[in-house]
Amino acid sequence: MLKVYLDNCCFNRPYDDQSHLKIELETRAKLRIQELIVEGKLALVISYMSEYENDDNPYLERRMSIEAFFRYAIMNIDESNEILSIAKVAKSKGLKTKDALHFACAIAAGCDFLITTDAKFLRYYDSRVKIVNPIHFITDTEGF
């Protein structure tokens, strides 16, 4: 079963302005990914960064909805020296601190995919995990 890690911007995509086609399509793809997780066809991994960023969400309803979905996670990654080391290297190669930590958590968990809607994050490459947009995840992993 594929292990997936969704970053905070991906979890929040359904709350963005849906009048833009790209955002609407990303939202639909993200919701399909969530369905696959609930159906047990994908394994969700979250981390202390997922919880930290969600706890920082100023919108109570959004925060509670995302937190409720975290119960489907098969794994919750805590901070470790390994994660901090991986994140340090990723940050030195251009990722923002929070993105680098999400990336490091996905690596530490052995995730197959890190799913994000952040354009800059999507340009980052590392052979240990495939970083994709929700639309590309759905189209690249047909068969679900």
Summary of the structure (lengths in Angstrom):
residues: 144
radius of gyration: 14.2
end to end distance: 11.2
largest distance: 42.4
contacts: 439
relative contact order: 0.21
helix: 56%
strand: 15%
